[in-house]
């Protein structure tokens, strides 16, 4: 049974990222064509493989694959959209992220989930309404999101961090804020004033 096209596109994108390791990938024609051969060998359906092959004939694709260009290129082609989402639905999504972050390291297992539970209890104690309680839980869910950018070789190290490792950990907050600022759905209006959740 053939997988749905969207599933194959996601699988191809994931394969591409793993193959080239964006941080220091080699996007030469030769390497890209090697990856494409893997796709054509059966990883994706023939129709998608044909589209990928046609893309390799577009010079702008090669230009956009350079490390100093790829982020801008993605911003240009990824559509921008807005959608009203109730707080409880946002909380369902952030709850998933919370579990992903907690699974990142055995040292911090259940940390974000535990903080969300404590936030809910504190909100109840201070008689916060349902919307404010949900906002606090969402903030707790996402407070360690940047940890996903920190290698486990640093998170799980059984000794004091080196100065370089400590700098990497400190950058976690900057990375986290940058990503949350780009998430329009996390800008929540309160009393008519737009507010943005921050870590």
Buried (B, 14 or more C-beta within 10 A) or exposed (E): EEEEEEEBBEBBEEBBEEBBEEEEBEBEEEEBEEBBEBBBEEBBBEEBBEEBBEEEEEEEBBEBBEEEEBEEBEEEEEEEEEEEEEBEEBBEBBBEBBEEBBEBBEEBEEBBBBBBEEBBEEBEEEEBEEEBBBBBBBBBBBBBBBBBBBEEEBBEEEEEEEEEBEEBBEEBBEBBBEBBEEEEEBEBEEEEEEEEBEB
